[in-house]
């Protein structure tokens, strides 16, 4: 049987007063991961374009 850790959605967001820190860190983490993904995707595409122009 599934064991639910939080009594309500509100308690999930509040987390006994620590929720704001948890959610801020999660948002920053996701922004960094998405930013790195996009940055390197652009770098790889630019590298491919440069190599296709040379060949």
N, C-alpha and C positions, 0 to 999 in steps of 0.2 A: 504494500500500500504506500502511496506517496505521502511524504511528510513535508508539510508546508512550514517554512521558517518564519514567515511574517503573518500576523493576524489580519492585516488589511493592506491595501495599496498605499495608504497614508503612512503606515509604519515602515513599509519598504522604502519610501522616499525619505522619511525622517531619520530612521536608524538610530534612535535614542540620542539625537542631537548631532550625530556624526555624518549624517546623510549629505550635508552640503559639501563637506570635504571630499567624500567619496565620489559624488557626482561631478564635482569640478575636476578632479583628477581624471576621471573617466573621459570627460569631454576633451580635456587637454591631450590625453593619450590618443584618442581617436583622431583628433585634428593633426597631431604629429604623424601618425601612421598614414593617414590619407595624404597629407602634404608630401611625405617622403615618397609614397607610391607615385603620385602625380609628377613630382620633380624628376624621379628616375625614369619614368615613362617618357617624359619629354626629352631627357638626355639621350635615351636609347633611340628614340625616333630621329633626333638630330644626327646622331652617330650613323644611323642607317642611311639617312639622306646624303651625308657627306661621303660615305663609302660608295654609294651608288653613283655619285657625280664623278668620283675619281675613276671608277672602273669603266 
